[in-house]
Amino acid sequence: MAPIVVSSATTLTAASSSRSFSSSLLFTTLRSSTALRVSFAVSPFCSSRDRFMARMLAPDTLGLTLPANVEAPKILFAAKDIDVTEWKGDMLALDSQLGGLLAEVSSEEDFTGKTGQSTVLRLPGLGSKRVGLIGLGQSASTTAAFRGLGEAVGAAAKAAQASDVAVALASFEGLSAESKLNTATAIASGTVLGLYEDNRYRSESKKPALKSVDILGLGAGPDLEKKLKQAEDVSSAVIFGRELVNSPANVLTPAVLAEEASKIASLYGDVFSATILNAEQCKELKMGSYLGVAAASANPPHFIHLRYTPPSGPAKVKLALVGKGLTFDSGGYNIKTGPICSIELMKFDMGGSAAVLGAAKAIGLIKPPGVEVHFIVAACENMISGTGMRPGDIVTASNGKTIEGHVWIFHIC
């Protein structure tokens, strides 16, 4: 087995070091005396049922660029109960088994357990290849801290090309049964996100070697299985959103963004419905301000409305999530110029819509009861042409309000 990650916010004082530190450990000689309780594969990318974005793009995409079909890596998460007679989370005892190596390295590398600190050691001849330290800082009891630990685990495993990792806290004190479940969920989610790389547009890329992660000492059984499945769903949705944001504007057009939304409604048709309005339908609804933004683009706008209804029972709460959907924002005739305007990054102007559609995917997977959710995205491009809006032009919105176009559309830098 390759590195075991042991995280902690406890203090270690060793004879070989005059300093104390708060730390996390990677230790590879821990063994489980109990049987495997729960395991399943986590796929951080689209499932096999999903059509990848590349399959939905028009063959005449500008620049002939299409994202590659990236094979979804499968990570097996397993929950195990460790035998506390073997290891009680005592870092001094753990360090003693390594002959004071952890304290020595911590002193030499000034490792104090601060957030973001990490170090990995090779341990030849000990049955496992590596042991490491990962700092959690003062916020070691928060979900964000444990998710950050998982991301550090994924990054370390990726750098070491490790195939198997085990994670155990160096101290379980103060963790209730529910806290242990939430901690395991955060670590699993963070590991997937830390391992993820968007390689769809690279000519060559390496596949992650990580295949399995053992989560030790944080419980086992149906409750944890349910929590880990939820972590899988949320991580998959986060990565889906990241892939949308990372896609260049010549690939992710308003039409493609609308197709992605339609795909969500199709995949989770038992709880989702979709309404996609084209430019003519928006004109019939007198959506002049929206159409004004899109007037200069060769890519027509698409107004997206997804609706989630719970699979059973009434909806006691209704929510609406609205995300900005400019797949590229040139600034119009007040074009974005100068170093602070970053026009080359304006593909990110649809980040709000990526977050909204990512949330829709997560909700479609989890299917929460008692809530109705509406997801709204006005997808379009703000470009420059003879048909585009001019500074000072007046448009009429669907509510009858007239608007004189200045900063509201052109984002003057």
Summary of the structure (lengths in Angstrom):
residues: 413
radius of gyration: 25.2
end to end distance: 53.9
largest distance: 78.7
contacts: 1413
relative contact order: 0.13
helix: 34%
strand: 21%
